[in-house]
Amino acid sequence: MRALLSVANREGITGFARDLQKLGIELYATDGTREHLAADGIDAASVSDLTAVPPLVGGQVRTFHPAIYAGILARRDVPGQLEQLAEHGIGLLDIVVVNVKAFAPEVGRGHIAIDEAIEMIDIAGAALLGAAARNAAGVVAVCDPGHYPAVLEELRTLGQVSADTRYRLAADAFSTVAAYYAEIAAYLNQISNNVYPQRLALVLEKVADLPYGENPHQRAAFYRETTHRTGSLADAAQLQGAQPTFNNLLDLDAAYRIAADYTAPTVVITKHTDPVGIASAEELVEAYRRALDTDAVSSFGGIVGVNRELDGATAREIAANSYEAVIAPGFSEAALGILRGKQGLELLDVPPTPTDGMRDYGIANLDFKRVGGGLLVEAIDALDIDRGQLQVVTHRHPTLGELTDLLFAWRAVRHVRSNAIVLARNGATVGIGAAQASRNTSVDIALRRAGARAKLSVMASDAYFPFPDGIQVAANAGVTAIIQPGGSIRDEMAIEVADRHHLAMVFTGVRHFRH
């Protein structure tokens, strides 16, 4: 048997090559891999010994030769093909060990010019993998160091690699090649501003298998985007607790994304992907207290997300309640010491977003909704609005305090499922109504949760009020100002009700549905 080795990732290749030699397998390697092996005392023949041609075009052309590809692609069960190889003095290549040079991590490190990026593309490695995988009936395609132990075990015990393993490895090789080319396409689409190409390839790598999905009878796994660079849940390090469940991961993501949307110290408590409470304050511990005050009962068993390193004071108050998990961009030693005493509490540490020019590309800035037979794809709803864009439509203008709370509530409401209503006061939610078929029902729920705290609060609505009833009920409860998109055919009725109750109301002209 003969093996061809050409690896960009040198992890484990020395031991693998040594064990292949012990099994009597003849080794051929490209120059870089061959030099690496030689440094560890392993002799491998050069691919030039097969092709009788030196590397060409700056080293890009080493393996593009009939002596290589005929030896890989020849069907072992077709005598005519084997006779043809013998006629030309070409031997078979039975094991192809190749991994391609990383592309996505490199172009994500900064603004890579097109000429430089093109030079980074590993055409030869991808072609070798594709050829080996195509002929999985007789060739072993090895694209990942994680496959080395299984291949060696079967070679030792069976004298060959089984058909099941060959086809499993071929599938992984084709997946690797497909993902590699998709990452390149994503980069080229980005630099050509082609956000919605005719064919949109999703490149995801597995983070972990999950015990189950939304329900125990559903299988599930967690994947991360290879083109994503922003600090996110997919890159978080777990410091404590059991592996988060499918549902906990959804809530962890929601909690962290909402908290990260604010610049001031902010705490978010989530359940079923909706915020139970959101608050910003000068001190994180105060933000936590006020987020909890939104709905202390519903917060039980929820997820806590913060946008600052978690300190000891905040951790102490979190530890006094019952939560599933806490996610933060760092934990102080004091916080870890306190929370490690909470049995079963999951702690996830999100790495910071790089500030050295790295950027997201590909699908990182797109959002998806699954439908039968396909996906709905849209840009992520990340539209900000400043005070200058607001249109005051009532006689009374909001005070500075009301305006600050209106902008806080408007930022919060886009993270709440529609129909969404948020009541806020002094930089904290006091009542949230979410995921109702009627906007008036969402208003009622938010007011009921706020209770007496609704008085002197402001209200945000993710879409316009089709009827003014919700505004009337809010005014009766003591709400003093409202922010909403506007655009209803009954806007004049809504404005008239607001004026009658001396409310301030502003239109944004922007809707924030979240289904």
C-alpha angles and dihedrals in degrees: 000000000000130000131200115210124194114151133169090185104060095187110134095350095119095057092041093052092046091052091047089054091050087056089055096254115150114231130216121178142180116249100265094046092043092054091049091052093045090056087062094046098261117133117211126172118243121252085234086070087064098041101032085217126107121229110287138197095032092317094305093115111058107117103027094108137112090241088063103036097038089052090053101038101042110114111237090209095054109081093193092060093048090049090051091053091049090050090058096039094247120149128210123261108212103177124039115191109187136147121180126236112267112260109169096053091049099050088044093061093076145319102318115194117235094246091053093045093051090055089055094060113109104212096160096054093048091048093051092050092049092050093048093047092048090058096044088139088079109005132071112222110199114186103159135049087228088071095058098088095050093047092050093046093055093044089053097044103031102024088234141042111268122244092245091055093044092054093044089052090046091054090052091048093052090046089051093050092045092050092046094053091043090056090052090049090050091054092048091047089052096052090046091047091238098150097166107036122187089254117032113197119200114212113197132161124203117257096178146332110250126220090239142329131251087318131027094251093058121087115221146175136187119237132183131213112250091209095053117106104163114104104266146153092271090064097040120126114226110227100178145001138037122315107285115254123239091261094046090052090055091052093043090054092048093048095049096043092051094047091047089054089071126071099202119073102288138181125197128189115197139188127179089359093298123106114251090189139358127187139166124199142153090262123044093223091057091049089053093050092051094044088053091048090062090075115343093176096054091044090069109113093007134128124263120212126182134182097215135057104285110248130206096255093055092042090054091056092044089052090056090066136053117258137157097222148348124217123191142150090254140339125232118231088249091053092049091049091054099042095044086071090064106092113221095011111136116219120196124187115203116207117235121264107258115251098193099093098282113142143184120252140159111040095343093104096041130090127212138207118191118231130170108291097000153011135274108222127199141156114272111264098248100136113143125201129202132204093263092063095057120104114211106213101174131075091248120065118215117260119243090260092049092047092052091051092045091056090046090051092045090055090048097047094061088065093054121088116252135296082045130181125175126188115197140174131179094357097311137094115247098179137011129192115191145175099007127147090223123052089211089058090053089051091050092049093048092049093046091052091047095048111169090356090073088078110101092005126127126233131221124194121193092217137017124288108252088199129021094236094100091053091050093051092047092050091051089053092054103263107155105190139024135202119196139145097251120205101124120134084233097053090118090058091050091050091048091054091047092050092047089058094041092245123156113229129185130189122216100189087222128101124209107196115171114186 
